Amino acid sequence: MEDIFWMSEMKSTIAALKKMDCAEGRSNRDRFRMESEVVLTSEISLVSRNQEIKMLEAKIEEIQDKLDTFNATTEI
């Protein structure tokens, strides 16, 4: 079933999204240059990242329900 592969891809995408640093704004995170301030810019906002993760998790759950129904109703 192709759905199993899509679930795997979505889970990998979620893992990658969760690793992304979404920090924005001024920061002096660099331990070695505390006197200078750095302006951080993220590629995706924290809100957008979390929405994307929720959407992917919902799709995974949908596919899992479909697979569970298939497994419960199919005889070998």
Secondary structure, 3 states (H helix, E strand, C coil): CHHHHHHHHHHHHHHHHHHCCCCCEEECCCCCCCCCCEEECCCCCHHHHHHHHHHHHHHHHHHHHHHHHHHHHCCC
